[in-house]
Amino acid sequence: MKKITVLGSTGSIGTQTLDIVAHHPERYALDGLAAGANSALLIEQALRFRPKRVCLATEEAARAARAALPQEIEVLQGEQGLVELAGGGDADTVVTALVGSRGLPATLAAIEAGRDIALANKETLVTAGHLVMEAARRRGVSILPVDSEHSAIFQCLNGERREDVRGIMLTASGGSFRDRTRDQLRGVTVQEALSHPNWSMGAKITIDSATMVNKGLEVIEARWLFGLGYDDIGVLIHPESIIHSYVEFNDRSVIAQLGLPDMRVPIQYALSHPERHPSPTERLSLAELGKLTFREMDFDRYRCLALAYECGRIGGTATTVFNAANEVAVERFLRGEIEFLAIEAILQQAMEKHVSAFDPDLGTIAEADQWARRLAASL
């Protein structure tokens, strides 16, 4: 029985993780759950799965949970409570599925406590990849990717020597506006941007998919997960989202991982690795699909992706600023304050104004993060 703590249990990845737990009650038990302000859903989850502890972001939400849950379930609150939940308890694996950079301190606390990390929060590596990977190495902790693309690369590399890898290719659906020109993006609505053709995801990541920021974050994350240079990480548009990514080796062999676009597959593999268990998902039939299509990435069309590569190559706090400015810009777009194309304009201006600090500690990262947020809110 593997004990699991889920950070971000009420979000898309969190709820699908709990679906896996419910499908395999003989294999998994919940040790802890954390959510933002959605106390109603967290209370429902806690009553069903009976974790020892839960955490909510706000006092109001925590108060509602304390009133509704039995006394044997401890209710924590806020950022400190999140760190306590991740670093304490008896969990073997911590699923980090929080949205944005707020997952970093909790992830580091879980690593220091010796828990394996099922990583769905890509911003953790984008903002502090050097600190996270060094801590994981020092503590002997496994970082198991949950993103479908990184899970695919991770699976393709099983049993392979890293020195035999020539490069990796991350596939991208193209997002909600993949068939539109840049001119056709002017004036698009929030609802249009949230209509992803393939995946069921939260609002922030769906917008990031439309701008291709999400793929840019994944490129930066892949650099840390697999120890590759940016010239060895490519991106290919694959509208069907069946080939989740692939690896090319020095002998020109290519190994790819395929499957229907269902996040429960990579989530379950991160929990069960190195074993593979029956999945509650549908089987892939290539005959029914008939064909798969691909397009070269157009960096002029998807300028945010080009900017992500640039930030990655600069290094230091450049990736922190890219991520923080994007989080604020996406929030502003979702609230109707700015147009869709203003997201990339804000990112561009933030990077032009930022002077990167190299090999930053957590304090420097936090300062760069806050600077970028203030700037992005004012542009």
VENWONOR-V497202 format. One record per helix or strand of 2 or more residues. SS is the DSSP state (2 for helix, 1 for strand). FROM is the first residue (numbers start at 1). LEN is the number of residues. If there is no record, write none. Layout:
BEGIN
ss=[SS;SS]
from=[FROM;FROM]
len=[LEN;LEN]
END
This chain:
BEGIN
ss=[1;2;1;2;1;2;1;2;1;2;1;2;1;2;2;1;2;2;2;2;2;1;1;1;2;2;1;2;2;2;2]
from=[2;12;28;39;53;59;74;78;93;101;116;123;143;148;162;165;183;190;203;213;230;233;243;254;263;286;295;303;318;342;362]
len=[6;12;7;11;4;10;4;10;4;12;4;17;3;9;3;8;3;4;9;14;3;5;7;5;10;4;2;12;17;12;17]
END
